[in-house]
Amino acid sequence: MTDLTPNPSYSLTIRLDLPNHPGTLASVTGAIASVGGSLGQISLIERTLKISRRELEVDANSTEHAEKIVAALRELPHIKILKISDRTFDLHRGGKIHIQSRQPLTSQSDLAMAYTPGVGRICQAIARDPEEVFALTIKSNSVAIVTDGSAVLGLGNLGPKAALPVMEGKAMLFKEFGQIDAFPICLATQDTEKIIETVKNIAPVFGGVNLEDISAPRCFEIEARLRQELDIPVFHDDQHGTAIVSTAALYNALKLVHKSLPEVRIVINGAGAAGCAIGRLLRKAGANHIVMCDSKGIISNNRTNLTPEKQEFAVETSGTLAAAMKGADIFLGVSMPGVVSLEMVQSMASDPIVFAMANPIPEIQPELIQDYVAVMATGRSDYPNQINNVLAFPGVFRGALDCRTATITTNMYLEAAQAIAHLVPPHQLDREHIIPSVFDDRVVTAVSSAVQQAARFDGVARQ
């Protein structure tokens, strides 16, 4: 395995005192470089005749690497370390989100309208016409981010409390990119029926539900049931957000290698929520040749006790992942670190496309195969072509809320994927640019518009 690139998720703020004479700062930066740290901003806090007090931001690639960087600094003579803090932990202290009033409350008249007695008139208006709740409350622009903490990122079953930082982060993304008010709802149960019942009971507050980090196969039933029993859109981002962005990236990657989706052979490794959703969406988009693998290899009809989702992709062939990849045009990984070797990639068809999307460590490091693939993508921000769900879900929900759809259809997913792909024009398309940046302010508008058009075409838009 190649060492991961230092990145901000393992960054430190280090405050230290240096003797105020030439060369001391160079010794500090040299020590950081000697152990592979990546130096960011350097701030001068204070300077006297004797000392120079500085604050440094340094990226590492792991907690252990960060400790090595600090140890290297401690070995320098005449350097006094005043404070070391983890920037990621600092960002989370006190939580990352808060509620803010939209209207001022500065006088008695404001209070009389916003709360009692004036608010009673609003309650009666909604009681007479329940649809008025969309116009007169936060419901029209609010999403519940619901998890049970059973599949947190790639970390496993950490429970609802440990899942809360992820849900807070998701709420930030909804607000920053889609101007949507989203609330983290972390449930202290992993019982399917209780989760469904709880979400139904809180649904009056929300205009949509985003399911997050719920383990397979329970996530499939929870989403399906809630879609049947609620009149607001329900979207499992681990499934459909990943599928939309992966499909968008694949549309553009295929343009570069001059291959068509119906003709290519696709291997998907990982048969959980994301893998199954990607496979389904690619089939809807026209893919005809998909082999899905899990930890036991190719999902074959010869195997027993397959879940319904795996049975959907079962083929006559059996064998290992390595066998599946021989002659394949495309590899899509949503599985485990390090499961793909250079030899497996070399066995693929000419101009192979590899999306190694396991996080934080991909199925194979890009550095190992960059000379052997036509296009490479990962789930990481420090490599080109990041497959990031934030390209999809803010725009999907913005469109769904704005047209008041009761559900989200497969056609909406496909149109969202096309909209994302089209944001990279032909003259900008290359092997390191198949997908727009998450900070491209056109993305949400384009995806929202595509979703609304698809909703109207499908007859599910109510506004």
RARARA-V361234 format. One record per pair of residues at least 12 apart in sequence whose C-alpha atoms are under 8 Angstrom apart, sorted by the first residue. I is the first residue (numbers start at 0). GAP is how many residues later the second one is. Records with the same first field share a line. If there is no record, write none. Layout:
I: GAP, GAP
This chain:
0: 337, 363, 364
1: 363, 365, 366
2: 58
3: 57, 357
4: 55, 56, 377
5: 30, 31, 32, 53, 54, 55, 56
6: 31, 52, 53, 54, 375
7: 51, 52, 80
8: 50, 78, 79
9: 49, 50, 51, 52, 53, 56, 76, 77, 78
10: 46, 47, 48, 49, 55, 75, 76, 77
11: 44, 45, 46, 47, 48, 54, 72, 73, 74, 75
12: 42, 43, 44, 45, 70, 71, 72, 73, 74
13: 41, 42, 43, 44, 67, 68, 69, 70, 71
14: 38, 39, 40, 41, 66, 67, 68, 69
15: 37, 38, 39, 63, 64, 65, 66, 67
16: 34, 35, 36, 37, 62, 63, 64, 65
17: 33, 34, 35, 36, 60, 61, 62
18: 31, 32, 33, 59, 60
19: 27, 28, 29, 30, 31, 32
26: 49
27: 45, 48
30: 38, 41, 42
31: 37, 40, 41
34: 33, 34, 37
35: 24, 33
36: 21, 22, 23, 28, 29, 32
37: 20, 21, 22
38: 17, 18, 19, 20
39: 16, 17, 18, 19
40: 15, 16, 17
41: 12, 13, 14, 15
42: 12, 13
91: 73
94: 70, 73
95: 72, 73, 76
96: 71, 74, 75
121: 14
133: 73
137: 67, 68
138: 65, 66, 67, 68
139: 66, 67, 261, 262
140: 39, 40, 65, 66, 260
141: 38, 39, 40, 41, 63, 64, 65, 66
142: 37, 38, 39, 40, 63, 64, 65, 66, 67
143: 38, 39, 40, 41, 62, 64, 65, 66
144: 22, 25, 26, 37, 38, 39, 40, 64, 65, 66, 67
145: 38, 39, 40, 41, 53, 63, 64, 65, 66
146: 13, 16, 20, 38, 39, 40, 64, 65, 66, 67
147: 12, 15, 38, 39, 40, 41, 42, 47, 65, 66
148: 12, 13, 14, 37, 38, 64, 65
149: 40, 63, 64, 65
150: 62, 63, 64
151: 14, 61, 62
152: 60, 206
153: 204, 205, 206
158: 29
159: 26, 27, 28
160: 25
162: 23
163: 20, 22
166: 16, 17, 18, 19, 45
167: 15, 16
170: 12, 13
172: 217, 221
173: 219, 220
176: 217, 267
177: 216, 217, 219, 220, 266
179: 214, 218
191: 26, 29, 30
194: 27
195: 26, 29, 30
199: 26, 29, 30
202: 27
206: 25, 26, 194
207: 24, 25, 26, 189, 193
208: 23, 24, 25, 26
209: 24, 25, 26, 27
210: 12, 23, 24, 25, 26, 27
211: 24, 25, 26
212: 25
214: 58
215: 56, 57
216: 55, 56, 90
218: 17, 54
219: 53
222: 12, 13
226: 180
229: 176
230: 175, 176
231: 172, 173, 174, 175
232: 167, 172, 173, 174, 175
233: 173, 174
234: 173
236: 152, 156
237: 35, 36
238: 34, 35, 36, 37, 38, 39
239: 34, 37, 38, 173
240: 148, 149, 151, 152
241: 32, 35, 36, 145, 146, 147
242: 31, 34, 35, 36, 38
243: 34, 37, 148, 169, 170, 172, 173
244: 142, 143, 144, 146, 147, 172, 175
245: 32, 141
246: 31, 34, 35, 170
247: 169, 170, 171, 172, 173, 187
248: 138, 172, 185, 186
250: 167, 170
251: 169, 177, 182, 183
252: 100, 122, 178, 181
255: 173, 174, 175
256: 94, 117
260: 24, 25, 26, 27
261: 24, 25, 26, 27
262: 24, 25, 26
263: 23, 24, 25, 64, 65, 66
264: 23, 24, 25, 26, 62, 63, 64, 65
265: 23, 24, 25, 62, 63, 64, 65, 66
266: 23, 24, 25, 26, 57, 58, 61, 63, 64, 65
267: 22, 23, 24, 25, 63, 64, 65, 66
268: 23, 24, 25, 52, 62, 63, 64, 65, 66
269: 22, 23, 24, 25, 63, 64, 65
270: 21, 22, 23, 39
273: 60
274: 58, 59
275: 33, 34
280: 129, 132, 133
284: 129
289: 23
290: 22, 23, 24, 33
291: 21, 22
292: 27, 28
293: 41
295: 24
296: 21, 22, 23, 24
297: 19, 20, 21, 22, 23, 26
298: 12, 14, 15, 16, 19
299: 14, 15, 16, 17, 18
300: 13, 14, 15, 16
301: 14, 16
321: 18, 22
324: 19, 20, 22, 23
325: 18, 21, 22, 23
326: 20, 21, 22
327: 20, 21, 24
328: 19, 20, 21, 22, 23, 24
329: 22, 23, 24, 25
330: 21, 22, 23, 24, 25
331: 22, 23, 24, 25
332: 22, 23, 24, 25, 30
333: 22, 23, 24
334: 22, 23, 28
335: 22, 25, 26, 27
336: 21, 22, 24, 25, 26, 27
337: 23, 24, 25, 26, 27
338: 24, 25
339: 23, 24
340: 23
341: 22, 26, 27
344: 24, 27, 28
345: 26
350: 21, 22, 23, 24
351: 20, 21, 22, 23
352: 20, 21, 22, 23
353: 19, 21, 22, 23
354: 21, 22, 23
355: 20, 21, 22, 23
356: 20, 21, 22, 23, 30
357: 20, 21
358: 20, 21
359: 19, 20
361: 16, 17
373: 57
374: 56, 57
375: 55, 56
383: 48, 49
384: 47, 48, 49, 50
385: 49
386: 48
387: 50
389: 48
390: 29, 46, 47, 52, 53
391: 24, 25, 52, 55
393: 50
394: 48, 49, 50, 51, 52, 53, 56
395: 20, 48, 51, 52, 55
396: 51
397: 46, 50
398: 48, 49, 50, 51, 52, 53
399: 48, 51, 52, 55
401: 50, 61
402: 49, 52, 58, 59, 60
403: 57, 58, 59
404: 50, 55, 56, 57, 58
405: 54, 55, 56
406: 53
407: 47
408: 46, 49
410: 43, 47
411: 38, 39, 40, 42, 43
412: 38
414: 32, 35, 36, 39
415: 30, 31, 32, 34, 35
416: 30
418: 27, 28, 31
419: 15, 16, 23, 26, 27
420: 13, 14, 15
422: 12, 13, 19, 20
423: 12
